[in-house]
Amino acid sequence: MTTPTKHSLTRTLAEHRRELAALRHDHAELLAAARAAVCAHYDGQALPLAVLIDTLDQLGQLPEFSPYVTDAALDFLDASADLADSGQASGPAALASGRRVA
């Protein structure tokens, strides 16, 4: 077994300090994003989690999202597309076709 030298201990300590500084930075970013999300929710904004989601994405911590689309949902979208093609889309069908509902 090798005895650690002063140089190797100093190098290891410097590496751990850098890792700790990075963790503190990430924690501060997440805390600020969480506070912004709560304030946005209190203010009644449409997408209060947007800042938090962006921060998680920047930190590489955003969980993978695999939406589950049922056969019924796919059938609905197909029917909506058919209605949109014929110019009769309104309500949810208009949303599925990309038309704005006033």
MDAnalysis code that builds the backbone (N, CA, C; Angstrom):
import MDAnalysis as mda
import numpy as np

u = mda.Universe.empty(306, n_residues=102, atom_resindex=np.repeat(np.arange(102), 3), trajectory=True)
u.add_TopologyAttr("name", ["N", "CA", "C"] * 102)
u.add_TopologyAttr("resid", np.arange(1, 103))
u.add_TopologyAttr("resname", ["MET", "THR", "THR", "PRO", "THR", "LYS", "HIS", "SER", "LEU", "THR", "ARG", "THR", "LEU", "ALA", "GLU", "HIS", "ARG", "ARG", "GLU", "LEU", "ALA", "ALA", "LEU", "ARG", "HIS", "ASP", "HIS", "ALA", "GLU", "LEU", "LEU", "ALA", "ALA", "ALA", "ARG", "ALA", "ALA", "VAL", "CYS", "ALA", "HIS", "TYR", "ASP", "GLY", "GLN", "ALA", "LEU", "PRO", "LEU", "ALA", "VAL", "LEU", "ILE", "ASP", "THR", "LEU", "ASP", "GLN", "LEU", "GLY", "GLN", "LEU", "PRO", "GLU", "PHE", "SER", "PRO", "TYR", "VAL", "THR", "ASP", "ALA", "ALA", "LEU", "ASP", "PHE", "LEU", "ASP", "ALA", "SER", "ALA", "ASP", "LEU", "ALA", "ASP", "SER", "GLY", "GLN", "ALA", "SER", "GLY", "PRO", "ALA", "ALA", "LEU", "ALA", "SER", "GLY", "ARG", "ARG", "VAL", "ALA"])
u.atoms.positions = np.array([
    [0.833, -1.178, 0.000],
    [0.000, 0.000, 0.000],
    [0.877, 1.240, 0.000],
    [0.495, 2.190, -0.790],
    [1.288, 3.409, -0.918],
    [0.838, 4.461, 0.089],
    [1.788, 5.137, 0.614],
    [1.490, 6.226, 1.536],
    [1.209, 7.487, 0.725],
    [0.099, 8.177, 1.000],
    [-0.182, 9.385, 0.230],
    [0.844, 10.474, 0.531],
    [1.194, 11.181, -0.510],
    [2.162, 12.276, -0.344],
    [1.408, 13.581, -0.128],
    [2.154, 14.574, 0.283],
    [1.558, 15.888, 0.505],
    [0.974, 16.429, -0.801],
    [1.673, 16.186, -1.895],
    [1.211, 16.667, -3.202],
    [-0.090, 15.977, -3.619],
    [-0.179, 14.666, -3.426],
    [-1.398, 13.955, -3.824],
    [-2.580, 14.345, -2.941],
    [-2.329, 14.572, -1.656],
    [-3.397, 15.010, -0.764],
    [-3.886, 16.410, -1.121],
    [-2.959, 17.290, -1.475],
    [-3.326, 18.649, -1.880],
    [-4.154, 18.623, -3.148],
    [-3.757, 17.787, -4.099],
    [-4.487, 17.667, -5.367],
    [-5.894, 17.098, -5.131],
    [-5.991, 16.099, -4.267],
    [-7.292, 15.506, -3.958],
    [-8.185, 16.510, -3.253],
    [-7.619, 17.253, -2.309],
    [-8.386, 18.266, -1.595],
    [-8.890, 19.346, -2.552],
    [-8.077, 19.774, -3.484],
    [-8.476, 20.792, -4.463],
    [-9.614, 20.266, -5.338],
    [-9.527, 18.997, -5.721],
    [-10.587, 18.390, -6.525],
    [-11.906, 18.340, -5.753],
    [-11.841, 17.968, -4.484],
    [-13.049, 17.915, -3.665],
    [-13.642, 19.307, -3.444],
    [-12.781, 20.310, -3.315],
    [-13.277, 21.680, -3.167],
    [-14.014, 22.138, -4.423],
    [-13.474, 21.785, -5.602],
    [-14.153, 22.133, -6.861],
    [-15.503, 21.436, -6.967],
    [-15.547, 20.164, -6.585],
    [-16.807, 19.424, -6.621],
    [-17.830, 20.031, -5.661],
    [-17.377, 20.422, -4.466],
    [-18.267, 21.031, -3.488],
    [-18.788, 22.377, -3.997],
    [-17.919, 23.157, -4.617],
    [-18.345, 24.450, -5.171],
    [-19.385, 24.253, -6.273],
    [-19.201, 23.230, -7.111],
    [-20.168, 22.944, -8.179],
    [-21.502, 22.509, -7.587],
    [-21.471, 21.688, -6.555],
    [-22.704, 21.257, -5.899],
    [-23.431, 22.431, -5.246],
    [-22.682, 23.310, -4.619],
    [-23.296, 24.491, -4.006],
    [-23.937, 25.386, -5.067],
    [-23.259, 25.530, -6.193],
    [-23.804, 26.331, -7.290],
    [-25.105, 25.722, -7.801],
    [-25.098, 24.411, -8.046],
    [-26.300, 23.729, -8.534],
    [-27.450, 23.862, -7.529],
    [-27.133, 23.731, -6.245],
    [-28.151, 23.857, -5.202],
    [-28.744, 25.264, -5.214],
    [-27.899, 26.274, -5.345],
    [-28.384, 27.656, -5.377],
    [-29.269, 27.891, -6.597],
    [-28.877, 27.337, -7.744],
    [-29.677, 27.474, -8.965],
    [-31.047, 26.814, -8.792],
    [-31.062, 25.608, -8.235],
    [-32.324, 24.901, -8.036],
    [-33.220, 25.613, -7.027],
    [-32.633, 26.138, -5.973],
    [-33.405, 26.860, -4.977],
    [-34.024, 28.121, -5.581],
    [-33.250, 28.852, -6.372],
    [-33.770, 30.054, -7.025],
    [-34.887, 29.702, -8.003],
    [-34.720, 28.608, -8.750],
    [-35.745, 28.186, -9.705],
    [-37.012, 27.744, -8.984],
    [-36.864, 27.054, -7.865],
    [-38.039, 26.627, -7.089],
    [-38.780, 27.841, -6.536],
    [-38.048, 28.816, -6.036],
    [-38.683, 30.038, -5.538],
    [-39.399, 30.780, -6.664],
    [-38.771, 30.845, -7.834],
    [-39.395, 31.510, -8.979],
    [-40.675, 30.784, -9.394],
    [-40.672, 29.454, -9.328],
    [-41.862, 28.681, -9.684],
    [-42.998, 28.960, -8.699],
    [-42.677, 29.039, -7.415],
    [-43.702, 29.326, -6.409],
    [-44.258, 30.733, -6.616],
    [-43.400, 31.704, -6.850],
    [-43.861, 33.081, -7.094],
    [-44.725, 33.151, -8.348],
    [-44.323, 32.447, -9.404],
    [-45.105, 32.430, -10.638],
    [-46.477, 31.808, -10.393],
    [-46.523, 30.774, -9.583],
    [-47.801, 30.144, -9.242],
    [-48.687, 31.127, -8.470],
    [-48.107, 31.808, -7.493],
    [-48.874, 32.780, -6.712],
    [-49.373, 33.932, -7.578],
    [-48.577, 34.310, -8.595],
    [-48.963, 35.401, -9.492],
    [-49.981, 34.959, -10.533],
    [-50.257, 33.657, -10.597],
    [-51.243, 33.154, -11.545],
    [-50.725, 33.017, -12.968],
    [-49.420, 32.898, -13.128],
    [-48.869, 32.749, -14.468],
    [-49.256, 31.398, -15.057],
    [-49.315, 31.366, -16.384],
    [-49.796, 30.164, -17.072],
    [-48.866, 28.969, -16.892],
    [-47.581, 29.173, -16.920],
    [-46.622, 28.070, -16.816],
    [-45.654, 28.313, -15.658],
    [-46.099, 28.104, -14.436],
    [-45.243, 28.433, -13.295],
    [-43.999, 27.551, -13.168],
    [-44.020, 26.372, -13.750],
    [-42.863, 25.480, -13.620],
    [-41.829, 25.668, -14.720],
    [-42.029, 26.606, -15.623],
    [-41.131, 26.772, -16.766],
    [-39.695, 27.039, -16.335],
    [-39.494, 27.916, -15.354],
    [-38.136, 28.242, -14.897],
    [-37.479, 27.018, -14.276],
    [-38.237, 26.286, -13.472],
    [-37.689, 25.091, -12.828],
    [-37.336, 24.024, -13.861],
    [-38.198, 23.835, -14.835],
    [-37.935, 22.851, -15.883],
    [-36.693, 23.238, -16.676],
    [-36.561, 24.514, -17.033],
    [-35.378, 24.973, -17.769],
    [-34.103, 24.785, -16.958],
    [-34.176, 25.076, -15.653],
    [-32.994, 24.918, -14.797],
    [-32.596, 23.450, -14.688],
    [-33.570, 22.570, -14.493],
    [-33.259, 21.137, -14.443],
    [-32.660, 20.662, -15.763],
    [-33.168, 21.190, -16.865],
    [-32.638, 20.821, -18.172],
    [-31.192, 21.286, -18.323],
    [-30.892, 22.511, -17.898],
    [-29.524, 23.035, -17.977],
    [-28.552, 22.233, -17.115],
    [-29.038, 21.737, -15.990],
    [-28.186, 20.948, -15.095],
    [-28.121, 19.479, -15.504],
    [-28.854, 19.125, -16.548],
    [-28.855, 17.740, -17.005],
    [-29.602, 16.808, -16.061],
    [-30.554, 17.345, -15.311],
    [-31.277, 16.559, -14.324],
    [-32.757, 16.409, -14.641],
    [-33.158, 16.844, -15.823],
    [-34.561, 16.734, -16.204],
    [-34.885, 15.280, -16.501],
    [-35.902, 14.717, -15.835],
    [-36.228, 13.313, -16.106],
    [-36.769, 13.147, -17.512],
    [-36.565, 11.968, -18.057],
    [-37.087, 11.692, -19.391],
    [-38.598, 11.650, -19.326],
    [-39.216, 12.186, -20.356],
    [-40.671, 12.212, -20.413],
    [-41.101, 11.450, -21.642],
    [-41.830, 10.401, -21.432],
    [-42.365, 9.599, -22.520],
    [-43.878, 9.620, -22.400],
    [-44.514, 10.530, -23.121],
    [-45.972, 10.577, -22.987],
    [-46.613, 9.291, -23.466],
    [-47.608, 8.871, -22.744],
    [-48.332, 7.665, -23.091],
    [-49.589, 8.086, -23.830],
    [-49.664, 7.739, -25.089],
    [-50.814, 8.095, -25.898],
    [-51.619, 6.831, -26.150],
    [-52.874, 6.870, -25.744],
    [-53.739, 5.702, -25.902],
    [-54.255, 5.609, -27.325],
    [-54.791, 4.454, -27.668],
    [-55.391, 4.277, -28.983],
    [-56.568, 5.223, -29.173],
    [-57.334, 5.462, -28.106],
    [-58.469, 6.377, -28.184],
    [-57.999, 7.798, -28.510],
    [-56.882, 8.211, -27.916],
    [-56.347, 9.545, -28.194],
    [-55.875, 9.645, -29.642],
    [-55.225, 8.593, -30.125],
    [-54.790, 8.592, -31.526],
    [-55.980, 8.629, -32.472],
    [-57.049, 7.892, -32.149],
    [-58.260, 7.926, -32.972],
    [-58.867, 9.325, -32.972],
    [-58.881, 9.972, -31.804],
    [-59.408, 11.327, -31.707],
    [-58.609, 12.281, -32.580],
    [-57.289, 12.163, -32.528],
    [-56.449, 13.048, -33.342],
    [-56.657, 12.797, -34.827],
    [-56.824, 11.537, -35.212],
    [-57.106, 11.230, -36.617],
    [-58.433, 11.843, -37.055],
    [-59.466, 11.708, -36.215],
    [-60.778, 12.275, -36.545],
    [-60.700, 13.794, -36.612],
    [-59.925, 14.394, -35.703],
    [-59.775, 15.847, -35.707],
    [-59.069, 16.319, -36.965],
    [-58.079, 15.567, -37.396],
    [-57.359, 15.933, -38.610],
    [-58.281, 15.845, -39.821],
    [-59.150, 14.832, -39.850],
    [-60.099, 14.706, -40.956],
    [-61.055, 15.896, -40.974],
    [-61.544, 16.303, -39.791],
    [-62.429, 17.461, -39.712],
    [-61.704, 18.740, -40.113],
    [-60.459, 18.856, -39.715],
    [-59.690, 20.052, -40.056],
    [-59.472, 20.135, -41.561],
    [-59.219, 19.004, -42.178],
    [-59.027, 18.992, -43.629],
    [-60.289, 19.417, -44.364],
    [-61.473, 19.117, -43.794],
    [-62.730, 19.475, -44.446],
    [-63.180, 20.881, -44.050],
    [-62.402, 21.554, -43.144],
    [-62.734, 22.920, -42.750],
    [-63.801, 23.007, -41.691],
    [-64.144, 21.934, -41.016],
    [-65.203, 21.930, -40.020],
    [-64.667, 21.874, -38.589],
    [-63.406, 22.115, -38.389],
    [-62.817, 21.967, -37.060],
    [-63.234, 23.087, -36.130],
    [-63.607, 22.686, -34.926],
    [-63.891, 23.655, -33.872],
    [-63.664, 22.960, -32.540],
    [-63.454, 23.730, -31.486],
    [-63.231, 23.153, -30.157],
    [-61.958, 22.329, -30.117],
    [-62.022, 21.131, -29.526],
    [-60.826, 20.302, -29.418],
    [-60.251, 19.920, -30.782],
    [-61.115, 19.769, -31.760],
    [-60.617, 19.421, -33.086],
    [-59.774, 20.553, -33.654],
    [-60.180, 21.786, -33.379],
    [-59.397, 22.927, -33.859],
    [-58.042, 22.968, -33.158],
    [-58.028, 22.612, -31.868],
    [-56.754, 22.577, -31.156],
    [-55.837, 21.521, -31.750],
    [-56.381, 20.374, -32.054],
    [-55.580, 19.300, -32.624],
    [-55.099, 19.662, -34.020],
    [-55.860, 20.481, -34.731],
    [-55.474, 20.835, -36.091],
    [-54.520, 22.020, -36.122],
    [-54.291, 22.644, -34.991],
    [-53.377, 23.788, -34.952],
    [-54.074, 25.118, -35.143],
    [-55.408, 25.126, -35.272],
    [-56.138, 26.378, -35.428],
    [-56.407, 26.995, -34.071],
    [-56.390, 28.286, -34.047],
    [-56.640, 28.988, -32.794],
    [-58.143, 29.061, -32.528],
    [-58.524, 28.768, -31.309],
    [-59.925, 28.845, -30.918],
    [-60.119, 30.147, -30.160],
    [-60.979, 31.014, -30.628],
    [-61.189, 32.318, -29.977],
    [-62.251, 32.220, -28.919],
])
